[in-house]
Amino acid sequence: MSSDNQAESAIQEGALAGLKVLDLSRVLAGPWCGQLLGDLGAEVIKIESPSGGDDTRAWGPPFLEGESAYFLGCNRNKQGVAIDFSGPEGKDLLAKLIPQFDVLIENFKSGTLDKWGFNAAWFEKHAPTLVRCSITGYGSAGTQSGLPGYDFILQAESGLMSIAGPSNGEPTKYGVAIVDLATGMMAANAIQAALLARYRTGKGQAVEVSLFDTSIALLANVGNSHLATGKDSGRYGNGHPTIAPYTTYHCHDGMVALAVGNDKQFAKLSQLLGHSEWIDDDRLKTNSARVENRGLIDGLLTEKLKNYSSDELIDLCRANGIPIGRVNTVKQALTLEQTIAKNMVLEMKHSKAGIFRSLASPLTMHGTVNTKKNAPPMLGEHTDSVLRQYLGLSDSDLSDLKNKKVIH
């Protein structure tokens, strides 16, 4: 094949085509990481327990023909294998599989792989080029290192809940498992960094990502504000701790989010609303002053904006460079023209659930394409084909393992 043809062929594949990933994880953070890599073209083999599989297979309703919508949303572009690791034969299969892969993802309780005999020395001897990613609740250090991790608990412990919710109400969790999702993204990023390092060194390495560390990192500017001042943060409802006006307001037919990011935008908004006097008001003319007097500016805008329709206000602000958007429901967001234009809803065909829709990857590659749109696997759907491909097992071997309930 000519170099031009090879280049064209590569463009028709995902950016991570040729990368082999063994995904032993379950629930959300690990599967999300595996799905991100699969979306980018990696070959991802998901291994589950034959007795029920990934916990999220049972998380519902809703179910589509018995398949959990939750599971379907975080396990596409994977082949499914079911192996029981509780006995020696299952562990032996794992030992033979691991060296065939570039990446291993697992989110077992800390120390589980060591107990099974897969310690650092084993990996160094049998899979020295493997990038092995461990996703845990609290990492390998500290008094809580042995505890399992749950997104909700980490939102509470990290302080994330303390900065969410009404200013006069109680701490509130985010509407999705934001710590799990961010941890999965961090893991995918760390894995790809380790693969780049392997390109230079020829060696793999262990990558550790924890829900706790991620949740602390997600405090971002709020955490850094505390470190700079020593002051604890409060809750601002839909507002922003260091910018004003930057919150939601009611028009007469719905709610909008208005984000005035600087003094120039505030001056323009003041003029558009017919209140040029706000520009020279010492309580309002700078962002610092508005933050100190957020109650005043929020009250003024609340009274003024209720006279507008949301469409009228959005058109007015956007025409003048002031950030604004309608507060949509999930249903409204998924039917927006922009959502459709960006192909953010996929249609896939599942062997049991039939044609179903799912959220797409947000990654758009302009040098390679995300061509893979394979539905999440049934439990053990590809056990036979994967074990034939990677371990060369015969029909007789597979039948024997099934009879012993080692595989499904």
N, C-alpha and C positions, 0 to 999 in steps of 0.2 A: 504493500500500500504506500502511495506517495505521501510526503510530509503534508501536502495540502489536504489530501483525503483524510489523513490521521487527525489533522486539526479540525476539520469539519465534523468528523465522527465524535471528537471530544466535546465539541460545542453542543451536540445533540444529547449529551449525557449530563447528569448532575455534576456539580462541582466536586463532590466527594465520591464519584463513581470509582469502584474498585476497592473502597474501604470496607472492611468486614468488621461488623460490630456484634458482639454477643451481649444481649440485654437480659440480665437476670433480675431486673428491678420490677417493682409493682407499685400500685397506687398512682402517684402523680409526678413527683419531681423526677424520678428516674425515667419512667415512660415518656415524659415530656422531652427530656434530653434525647432519648433514643429516637423519638419522632422527628425532632429537629434535624438530627443527622440523617435520618431516612429521607426526609423531605429534600435534602441537599444531594441525594443520590447514593448514600451509603447502603450497603446490604446489611440489614438489621435482622438478626435472629432473636426472637423473644422466647425465653424459656420460662415456663410456668409449672406449678405443681399440678399433677393430674387430678388432684382432689379439689376441684373448684376453680383453680387458676388464680389469676390476679383478683385481689379483693374487689376491685371496681366492677368486675363482671356482675356482681350482685347489687351494685349501688343503683337503686332506682325505686320508684319510677322516675323518669320515663324509660320504657323498654321498647325496642323495635323488634317485633317477632321474637321476644325473649332475650334480645341482646341489649345490654345497658347502653344508653346514649352517652353516659360518662366514659365508659371504656372505649366506645367507638370514637370519641373525640380526642383521645391521646395515644392511640396505638396504630395509626395508619402506617403504610409503607414498612411493614414488618412481616416476617414469616413466623408462624407460631409452632413451637415445639413444647411437648409436655413430658417432663422427666421428674421422677421422684428421687430427690437427693438424700432422703433419709437413710438409705441403705448403701452398702459398699458398691453395688453395681451402678447405681445412679451417680455416685461420686466418681467412679471410674470413667463413665461416659463424659462427665464434665472435665476430668483431667485430660482426656483425649481431645476434647473439643477446643479447650482454651488456646493451645498453641497454634490453632488454625486461624486465629483472629487477630486483628490489629488493635481492637478496643474491647474492653470488658467494662460493663456498667453494672453495679450492684448497689442495693440499698438495704442490705441485711443489717441487723443489729451489729454494732461494733464487735469485732473479734470472731464473727461467725465463720468466715472463710478460714481463719487461722485454726479454729477448732476442727474444721474438716480436713486440715492438712495443707491448705493452700496459703502458706505464709510467704514472707518476702524471699526467703531462701528458695522455696519451690519455684516461685515466679522467675527468679534470677537464673535458675537452672533450666527450667522447661519452657519459659516464654520470655526471654530477655528483651525482646523488642515490643512487648505488649504495653499499651497504655491502659492501666486499670484505674477506673474511676469509682471511688467509694463515696456514696451519698448517705450521710447519717443525720441523726437529729442534732447532735451536739459536738460531733468531731471526736478526735482521739485523745484530747486532753481536757482536764477540768473535772470537777466533782460530778458533773452530770453526763459525762462522756458515755456511760453505759445505757442511758435512758433512750427509749424510742422517741422519735420526733413527730409531732402533729402540727400542721400548719396553724390551726386555731390557737393551740397552746403557745406556739412561738410568736404569733401576733400579740398575744397577751404579755408574755415575758419580755419581749424585746422593747416594749414601749410603743409599738406601732398602734395598738388599740387606744392608747392614752391620748394620741393626737388626732383621733378620728371620732366624729360624732358631734352633736350639738354642743355649743360652748357651755350651756347650762344643763346638759344631759350627761349620760354615762358613756364611758369608752365603748367604741363600736368596732367590730371587725370589718374588714373589707368584704365586698360582695362575692369575690372569688378567692380561691386559695392562692393569694398573691405570693406568699413565701415559698410554697411548693413550686409555683411556676417560675419565679425568679431564680430559685435554686437550680431548676432544670436548665435554664438558660445559662447560668454561671458555669454549670457542669459542662455543657456543650462547648462553651468558650474555652474552658480550661483544657478539655480534651484536645481541641484543635491546636492550642498552644503547645501541648505536649507532643502532638504529632509533628509540628514544625521543629521542635527541639530534637525529636528522633531523626528527622531529616539531616540535621547537622551532626548529631552524635552517634547515630546508629543504635541507640538504646531507648527502651521504653522507660516509663516511670509510673509511680503511684500518684494519683491525683485525688485530693480529699476536698470535698465540698459539703458543708453542713447547713441545715436549715437555720441553726442558731446564728452562725456567722453571717449568712445572707440577710437574715431579719435585722441584725444590727446594722449592716451596711445600708439597708433600705431606709434607715433613718435619715441618711443623706444630709441635706442642708439643715434640717431640724436638729439632728445630732451634732453637727458642727457648730450650730449656734449655741448650743449648751456648752460645748467644749470651749468656746470663745468667751462666754460670759459667766458660766457657772449657774445660770438660771434654768429652771425646768420649763418645758414647753406646755402650753395649754391646748385646748381644742378651739377651733375657729369655725366649726360647722363646715360649710363649703368655702369659707374664706381662706386666705393665705396669711401666714404669720408675719411676712415682711413686705407684702405688696397690698396696696388698696387704691381704688376698688378692684377687687378680684374675687368675685363670688357669684352666686345665683340671684336673679331677681325675677319677679313675676310681671309679665305683660298681662293684658286683659284676657288673653286666650292661651296662655301657657308660660312655661318657665324658660329662661335663657341663662347661659353662663357668660359673664362679661369679664374680660381679663385686660385691664388697663395696666400695661407693663411699665410705663414711664410718664414723665411729666408732660412731654409733648403730646402723647395720646390723650392724657387727661384734659389738656387745654383744648384739643380738638373736640373731644366729647362735650365739654362744657359749652362750646360755641354751638355745636349741633343741637343741643338740647335747649338752647336759648338762655343759658345762664353763664354768660361771659364773666360775671362778677366772681364766680368761683375761682377763676384763674389767679386773681390777686388777693384772695382771702388767705391770710397767713396760716389759717388752720387747714387749708386744703391745697395750697399751690405746690407743695413738694410731696414726694412719696412718703418721706419720713413723717411729715405733718399729718398726712392722711392716715398712716398706720396708727399714729397716736390718737387720731380722731375718727377711727373707722366707724364708730357708731353714728357720728354726724353725717359723713358722706353716704353711708349705707342708707340712712334714713331719708336723705334728700333724693337719692336715686330711686329708692323704693316708691316714694310718692310720685316721682316724675314718670317712671317707666311703666307704671300700671295703666297709663293712658295710651300706650302704644300697643299695636298688635305685634306678635313676635316676628312675623315676616317683615313688617315695616321697619322695626328696629334693627333686625339683622341686615337688611339691605342697606340701611342708612350707615350703620357702623362699618360694614365690610367695604362699602364704596369709599370710605375715608380712612381705611387702614387700622381700624380698631378691632381687635380680636373678639369675636363673639360666636356663639353657637347655641342651637336649640338643645334643651335637655330632653333627650329621646328615651323612650323605652327600648329594651332589647329588640323587641319586634320591629319597632320603627328603624332602629339602627341597621338591622340586617336587611332592610328593604330599601335603604337609601340608594339613590342613583350612584353615589360615589362608591358604595360597597359593591354594587353590581359592576361598575366600571373597572374596579380593581380586582375583580374575580375572587373576592374574599369568601365566597361560599362555594364549596365544591359539591359536585354530585359524584357519588361512587356506588358501585354495585357490590353488595355483600352476598355471600353464598346463602345466607339464611334470612337476613333482614331485607334483602332486595335493594332497590335503589334508595339511597338515603343521602341526606345533605349534611355537610360538616363544615366547620370553619377552616379556611385555607391557611397555608403558611404565609406570614407577612413578608418573607424574604423574596425580593425580586432580583434575580441575577441577569445581568446583561451580556455576560460573556459565555455563560452556560445556562442551561434551562432546567427548571424543576419539572421533569417529565413524569415522575412517578406519582401515581394517584391510586395506589392499591389499598383496598379496604382493610381494616384491622382483621387479624386472623381469628377463626374459631379456635377454641381450645384444642391444641395438638393438631391443627389442620395440616401442618407441613412436617410433622415429626418424621415420617418415613422418608420423604424426599431429602430433608436436610441431613439425616443420619446416613443416608446412602451417599450423598454428595461429599460430606466432610469426613466421614469415618469409613466409607466403603462397606457398610453393613449390607448383608444379603437379606432376602425375604425371610429366610430361615432364622437369621439372627434377630430380625425385627419381631417375628412371631414369638420367639422364645422370650424376648424382653417384655412383650405385651402380656404373655401368659403369666409372667412373674409380677406383673403390674408395675414394672420399672418405668415403662413409657406408656403413653396414650396416643 
